[in-house]
Amino acid sequence: MGEDATSDKLAIALFSGTVDRLQAAATMAAGAAAMGMETHIFLMFWGVDAFRKDVIDTTRPVSAEYGDRGKEVAAAMEAKGVPPWHAVLRMAADVGDLHVHACAMTMDLLDIPMEHLDPMVEDVIGVATFVELSRDGNILFI
């Protein structure tokens, strides 16, 4: 389980809300969806926060591990016209089998109602449901 290189399913547990990790998750999901793979993204903590309607179009921070180069990375993404992570996900959903789920525990903990999330978030599920959806697939934690 999870190591089958021929699996036709990708599951991403998206914990981070930084732009570099959101972009990485969107790129991986888009690639998998474009290849015809069933793709699930499970939003947890800052991942859920990034999908709130009132912040999804705002500039997100770059991971602290970039240190002083964070602003340089953000500027390079803008200069090279990299589509925003949420636009990449919308395109992926249009061409492939992409599903975005919010973590029930995080929604409860942060007191975020479903109607405050972007419509690309399909539903709120628990970790057991995500694990079941991920069965026989490759799982990434971002």
Disulfide bonds with the S-S distance in Angstrom:
none
